[in-house]
């Protein structure tokens, strides 16, 4: 038989999704894969019930249903402070994952270099490799996950074609300040580099921090692609509704890859989601307050238990130090699998996110109901004896 592709030898299956399968198998509380266990907004569910009877149920326009793109333009334009053209500057994708893949293929050629901050969401490295690109890593330094501007410029000097930034960041919870984004923007302009922004957590920001859109900075609209989705903002991770926003010359290329990759997003789900995109500002205020509550509940519990963690500025993840519980010679992957089965809480090993050699860090998420988080904390309170 002919040799299969060599690319997949450079990355594994998703460890995050693997931990979900282990969690289901052993009945652990899944704080690994980042999806909530509470319902989407009632308005969207009611509209979905209507659409299930009335339709549409057939192929949409490939680039996304017109009314959905118009609603996206209204909502995103309001927060970005920019008038967006729903026909020329927006494409609807199967989640932000597809938006990122389409963008990488549209902007890069095999052999190009793409800058990634470390820690990074595990998909990014695999996506870069699938596009035939070489990742160049720049460390974010805990506990605040800042970066050294000189180290970052050294990465640009290597001839990078694009930089990929998750803001707010998964897994670190970092929210890049406006000054930090201006440093990145100035380097993008100086070295003629594209900025690919993953902004799925744009509305999950905690007190003292503010989300700034890269495409709003001087000189950056022309070279920025903003990828996001409805998954986190409306608690509909299973609907797989994502999108990319970019200037027309870039968007034409992204649309071409989207067309042949997935044809189009689900018609009935786009129709039902329009009411979510038209939510008033009060929805986002309540949404942020809900996440601030969950964060406090969970992080207060970790403090009581004595598990060290980094305090997130945005998104819904904490990076926790499990060094005291690791057995000699045990990898973090082995630890997480054992913890799911013995403690009953699933998390993600830090090696899924760091370029650096990290074995004592795990990622936990807190997008769960109060009772779920309370039960998870109760189980974690026994981690010392159960992992001995």
C-alpha positions as CSV (number, residue, x, y, z in Angstrom):
1,X,0.0,0.0,0.0
2,X,1.1,3.6,-0.7
3,X,2.4,5.5,2.3
4,X,-0.1,7.6,4.1
5,X,0.4,11.3,4.8
6,X,3.4,12.2,7.0
7,X,1.9,15.3,8.4
8,X,-0.2,13.6,11.1
9,X,3.0,12.1,12.6
10,X,3.8,15.7,13.8
11,X,0.7,15.9,16.1
12,X,-1.6,13.6,18.0
13,X,-5.4,13.5,18.2
14,X,-6.9,16.3,20.4
15,X,-6.0,15.6,24.0
16,X,-8.8,17.9,25.0
17,X,-11.4,15.8,23.2
18,X,-9.7,12.6,24.4
19,X,-10.2,13.7,28.0
20,X,-13.9,14.1,27.2
21,X,-14.1,10.5,26.1
22,X,-12.3,9.4,29.2
23,X,-14.6,11.5,31.3
24,X,-17.7,9.9,29.8
25,X,-16.2,6.5,30.2
26,X,-15.5,6.9,34.0
27,X,-18.2,9.3,35.0
28,X,-15.9,12.2,35.8
29,X,-17.0,15.8,35.9
30,X,-15.7,17.2,32.6
31,X,-13.7,20.3,33.3
32,X,-11.5,19.5,30.3
33,X,-13.4,20.4,27.2
34,X,-14.8,23.9,27.4
35,X,-18.5,23.7,27.0
36,X,-21.2,24.8,29.5
37,X,-23.8,22.5,31.1
38,X,-26.5,25.3,31.2
39,X,-28.9,26.3,28.5
40,X,-28.6,28.9,25.7
41,X,-30.8,32.0,25.9
42,X,-34.5,31.2,25.9
43,X,-35.1,33.4,22.9
44,X,-32.8,31.3,20.7
45,X,-34.4,28.0,21.9
46,X,-37.9,29.3,21.2
47,X,-36.9,30.5,17.8
48,X,-35.2,27.1,17.1
49,X,-38.4,25.3,17.9
50,X,-40.3,27.5,15.4
51,X,-37.6,27.0,12.7
52,X,-37.7,23.2,13.2
53,X,-41.2,23.2,11.8
54,X,-41.0,26.1,9.4
55,X,-37.5,25.7,8.0
56,X,-35.2,26.5,6.2
57,X,-33.9,23.0,6.0
58,X,-31.9,23.0,2.7
59,X,-28.5,24.3,1.6
60,X,-27.9,28.0,2.5
61,X,-26.0,30.4,0.4
62,X,-22.5,29.1,0.7
63,X,-21.2,32.3,2.5
64,X,-24.0,32.2,5.0
65,X,-27.7,33.1,5.1
66,X,-28.1,36.8,4.2
67,X,-30.1,37.7,7.3
68,X,-27.5,36.0,9.5
69,X,-24.6,37.8,7.9
70,X,-26.5,41.1,8.2
71,X,-27.1,40.4,11.9
72,X,-23.4,39.5,12.3
73,X,-22.5,42.8,10.7
74,X,-24.8,44.7,13.1
75,X,-23.6,43.0,16.2
76,X,-19.8,42.8,15.4
77,X,-19.8,46.3,13.9
78,X,-21.3,47.7,17.1
79,X,-18.6,46.2,19.3
80,X,-15.7,46.8,16.8
81,X,-16.8,50.4,16.1
82,X,-16.8,49.8,12.4
83,X,-19.4,49.5,9.7
84,X,-19.1,46.0,8.2
85,X,-20.2,44.9,4.8
86,X,-22.1,41.6,5.2
87,X,-21.6,40.8,1.5
88,X,-17.9,41.5,1.1
89,X,-16.3,41.2,4.6
90,X,-18.0,38.3,6.4
91,X,-18.2,34.6,5.8
92,X,-20.1,32.1,8.1
93,X,-18.1,28.9,8.9
94,X,-18.5,25.6,10.8
95,X,-17.3,27.1,14.1
96,X,-14.3,29.3,14.5
97,X,-12.1,26.2,14.0
98,X,-13.0,26.2,10.3
99,X,-12.6,30.0,10.1
100,X,-9.0,29.6,11.4
101,X,-8.2,26.8,8.9
102,X,-9.7,28.7,6.0
103,X,-7.7,31.8,7.0
104,X,-4.4,29.9,7.3
105,X,-4.9,28.4,3.8
106,X,-5.9,31.7,2.4
107,X,-2.9,33.7,3.7
108,X,0.0,31.2,3.7
109,X,1.9,28.9,1.4
110,X,3.7,25.7,2.4
111,X,7.0,26.6,4.1
112,X,5.7,29.9,5.5
113,X,6.3,30.7,9.2
114,X,3.5,31.5,11.6
115,X,4.1,33.1,15.0
116,X,2.3,31.5,18.0
117,X,2.4,32.6,21.6
118,X,3.0,29.8,24.1
119,X,0.8,28.6,25.8
120,X,-1.5,28.2,22.8
121,X,-4.8,26.4,22.0
122,X,-3.8,23.0,20.8
123,X,-5.6,23.3,17.5
124,X,-3.3,26.1,16.3
125,X,-0.1,24.1,16.0
126,X,-1.9,21.2,14.2
127,X,-3.6,23.7,11.9
128,X,-0.3,25.4,11.0
129,X,1.2,22.0,10.2
130,X,-1.7,20.9,8.1
131,X,-1.3,24.1,6.1
132,X,2.4,23.2,5.6
133,X,3.6,26.1,7.8
134,X,6.3,26.2,10.4
135,X,5.2,27.5,13.9
136,X,7.5,29.9,15.6
137,X,6.8,30.2,19.3
138,X,7.1,33.2,21.6
139,X,6.6,32.6,25.3
140,X,4.0,34.3,27.4
141,X,5.5,34.6,30.9
142,X,3.3,33.7,33.9
143,X,1.7,34.7,36.1
144,X,0.4,37.6,34.0
145,X,1.5,36.0,30.7
146,X,3.2,39.1,29.3
147,X,5.7,38.9,26.5
148,X,9.2,40.3,25.8
149,X,8.8,42.7,22.8
150,X,12.4,42.0,21.7
151,X,11.8,38.2,21.7
152,X,8.7,38.8,19.7
153,X,10.5,41.0,17.2
154,X,13.1,38.3,16.8
155,X,10.3,36.0,15.7
156,X,9.1,38.5,13.2
157,X,12.7,38.9,11.9
158,X,12.6,35.2,11.0
159,X,10.4,36.0,8.0
160,X,7.0,35.2,9.5
161,X,4.0,35.5,7.2
162,X,1.4,35.7,9.9
163,X,0.9,35.9,13.7
164,X,-1.9,34.1,15.4
165,X,-3.2,35.6,18.6
166,X,-6.0,34.3,20.9
167,X,-7.5,37.2,22.8
168,X,-8.7,36.6,25.4
169,X,-6.4,33.7,25.5
170,X,-7.1,30.0,25.8
171,X,-5.6,28.5,28.0
172,X,-4.0,31.2,30.0
173,X,-6.9,33.6,30.4
174,X,-4.7,36.5,29.3
175,X,-6.4,39.6,27.9
176,X,-3.9,41.5,25.8
177,X,-3.7,45.2,26.8
178,X,-4.1,47.9,24.2
179,X,-0.4,48.7,24.5
180,X,0.6,45.1,24.0
181,X,-1.6,44.9,20.9
182,X,-0.1,48.1,19.6
183,X,3.4,46.5,19.9
184,X,2.2,43.5,17.9
185,X,0.4,45.8,15.4
186,X,3.5,48.0,14.8
187,X,5.6,44.8,14.2
188,X,3.0,43.5,11.7
189,X,3.2,46.8,9.8
190,X,6.9,47.0,10.0
191,X,7.5,43.4,8.8
192,X,4.4,43.2,6.5
193,X,2.8,40.4,8.5
194,X,-0.9,39.3,8.7
195,X,-2.7,39.1,12.1
196,X,-5.0,36.2,12.6
197,X,-7.1,36.9,15.7
198,X,-9.1,34.2,17.6
199,X,-11.7,36.2,19.5
200,X,-14.2,33.6,20.6
201,X,-13.9,34.8,24.2
202,X,-14.3,38.5,23.4
203,X,-17.3,39.0,25.7
204,X,-15.8,37.0,28.7
205,X,-13.7,39.7,30.3
206,X,-13.3,40.3,34.1
207,X,-13.1,43.5,36.1
208,X,-10.0,45.6,35.4
209,X,-9.5,44.4,31.9
210,X,-10.9,45.4,28.5
211,X,-11.0,43.6,25.1
212,X,-9.5,45.6,22.2
213,X,-10.1,44.5,18.6
214,X,-6.8,44.2,16.6
215,X,-8.6,45.4,13.4
216,X,-9.5,48.7,15.1
217,X,-5.8,49.7,15.5
218,X,-4.2,52.0,13.0
219,X,-3.0,50.2,9.9
220,X,-4.4,46.9,11.0
221,X,-7.8,46.6,9.2
222,X,-6.1,45.8,5.9
223,X,-4.0,42.9,7.4
224,X,-6.2,41.4,10.1
225,X,-8.6,38.5,10.0
226,X,-11.0,38.3,13.0
227,X,-12.2,34.7,13.7
228,X,-14.9,34.1,16.2
229,X,-18.1,32.1,16.8
230,X,-21.4,32.1,18.7
231,X,-20.4,29.1,20.7
232,X,-19.2,30.8,23.9
233,X,-21.2,34.0,23.8
234,X,-24.5,32.2,23.5
235,X,-23.6,28.8,25.1
236,X,-24.2,26.9,21.8
237,X,-21.0,25.1,21.3
238,X,-22.8,22.3,19.5
239,X,-24.4,24.6,16.9
240,X,-21.0,25.1,15.3
241,X,-21.7,28.6,14.0
242,X,-18.5,30.6,13.4
243,X,-17.4,33.4,11.2
244,X,-14.4,35.3,9.8
245,X,-14.3,39.1,9.3
246,X,-11.7,40.6,6.9
247,X,-11.2,43.2,4.2
248,X,-12.6,42.2,0.8
249,X,-9.3,41.1,-0.9
250,X,-8.5,38.7,1.9
251,X,-12.1,37.6,2.4
252,X,-12.4,36.6,-1.3
253,X,-9.6,34.0,-0.7
254,X,-11.1,32.8,2.6
255,X,-14.5,32.3,0.9
256,X,-13.0,30.2,-1.8
257,X,-11.5,27.8,0.8
258,X,-14.7,27.8,2.8
259,X,-16.8,26.9,-0.3
260,X,-14.8,23.8,-1.0
261,X,-14.2,22.8,2.6
262,X,-17.7,22.8,4.0
263,X,-20.2,24.3,1.5
264,X,-22.1,26.1,4.2
265,X,-23.2,26.3,7.8
266,X,-26.5,24.7,9.0
267,X,-29.5,26.6,7.6
268,X,-32.0,26.2,10.5
269,X,-29.3,27.0,13.2
270,X,-28.4,30.3,11.4
271,X,-32.0,31.2,11.2
272,X,-32.6,30.5,14.9
273,X,-29.4,32.4,16.0
274,X,-30.3,35.7,14.4
275,X,-32.3,36.6,17.6
276,X,-29.2,36.0,19.7
277,X,-27.1,38.4,17.5
278,X,-29.8,41.1,18.0
279,X,-29.6,40.9,21.8
280,X,-29.4,44.3,23.6
281,X,-26.2,45.4,25.4
282,X,-27.8,44.3,28.7
283,X,-27.5,40.6,27.6
284,X,-23.7,41.0,27.5
285,X,-23.6,42.7,30.8
286,X,-25.5,39.9,32.4
287,X,-23.4,37.3,30.6
288,X,-20.1,38.8,31.9
289,X,-21.6,39.0,35.5
290,X,-22.6,35.3,35.2
291,X,-19.0,34.3,34.3
292,X,-17.6,36.5,37.0
293,X,-19.8,34.6,39.5
294,X,-18.6,31.2,38.2
295,X,-15.0,32.3,38.3
296,X,-15.2,33.5,41.9
297,X,-17.0,30.3,43.0
298,X,-14.4,28.1,41.4
299,X,-11.2,30.0,42.2
300,X,-12.3,30.6,45.8
301,X,-12.8,26.8,46.0
302,X,-9.3,26.1,44.6
303,X,-7.8,28.5,47.2
304,X,-9.6,26.7,50.1
305,X,-8.3,23.3,48.8
306,X,-4.8,24.7,48.4
307,X,-4.3,24.1,44.6
308,X,-2.2,27.0,43.2
309,X,-3.5,28.5,40.0
310,X,-3.1,31.6,37.7
311,X,-6.0,34.1,37.9
312,X,-7.6,34.5,34.5
313,X,-8.2,38.0,33.1
314,X,-10.7,36.6,30.6
315,X,-12.2,33.4,29.1
316,X,-13.1,30.6,31.5
317,X,-10.0,28.6,32.2
318,X,-7.5,28.3,35.0
319,X,-4.0,26.8,34.8
320,X,-3.4,24.9,38.0
321,X,-0.2,23.5,39.5
322,X,-0.5,19.8,40.2
323,X,3.2,19.3,40.9
324,X,2.7,18.2,44.5
325,X,0.5,15.4,43.4
326,X,2.6,14.0,40.5
327,X,4.2,10.7,41.2
328,X,7.9,10.3,40.3
329,X,8.3,9.7,36.6
330,X,4.6,10.3,35.9
331,X,3.7,12.4,32.9
332,X,1.0,15.0,33.0
333,X,-1.1,13.0,30.5
334,X,-0.9,10.0,32.7
335,X,-1.8,12.1,35.7
336,X,-4.9,13.6,34.1
337,X,-6.2,10.2,33.0
338,X,-5.6,8.8,36.6
339,X,-7.2,11.9,38.1
340,X,-10.3,11.5,36.0
341,X,-10.8,7.9,37.2
342,X,-9.7,8.3,40.8
343,X,-10.8,11.8,41.7
344,X,-13.7,12.1,39.3
345,X,-12.7,15.4,37.7
346,X,-11.3,15.6,34.1
347,X,-8.8,18.3,33.1
348,X,-6.3,18.8,30.3
349,X,-2.5,18.2,30.6
350,X,-0.4,21.4,30.2
351,X,1.8,19.8,27.6
352,X,-1.1,20.2,25.2
353,X,-0.6,23.9,25.3
354,X,3.0,24.7,26.0
355,X,6.0,24.6,23.7
356,X,8.1,24.7,26.9
357,X,8.8,21.5,28.8
358,X,5.9,21.7,31.3
359,X,4.8,18.7,33.3
360,X,3.2,20.1,36.4
361,X,0.4,22.3,34.9
362,X,-3.2,21.3,34.0
363,X,-6.1,23.3,32.5
364,X,-9.5,23.3,34.2
365,X,-12.6,25.3,33.1
366,X,-15.4,26.7,35.1
367,X,-18.3,27.2,32.6
368,X,-20.6,25.1,34.6
369,X,-23.7,25.4,36.9
370,X,-23.0,26.2,40.5
371,X,-23.9,22.7,41.6
372,X,-21.5,21.2,39.1
373,X,-18.7,23.4,40.2
374,X,-19.5,22.7,43.9
375,X,-19.4,18.9,43.3
376,X,-16.2,19.2,41.3
377,X,-14.6,21.2,44.1
378,X,-15.7,18.6,46.7
379,X,-14.1,15.9,44.6
380,X,-10.9,17.9,44.2
381,X,-10.7,18.4,47.9
382,X,-9.7,14.7,48.1
383,X,-7.0,14.9,45.5
384,X,-4.1,14.5,47.9
385,X,-5.2,11.1,49.3
386,X,-6.8,9.8,46.1
387,X,-3.7,10.5,44.0
388,X,-1.2,9.3,46.6
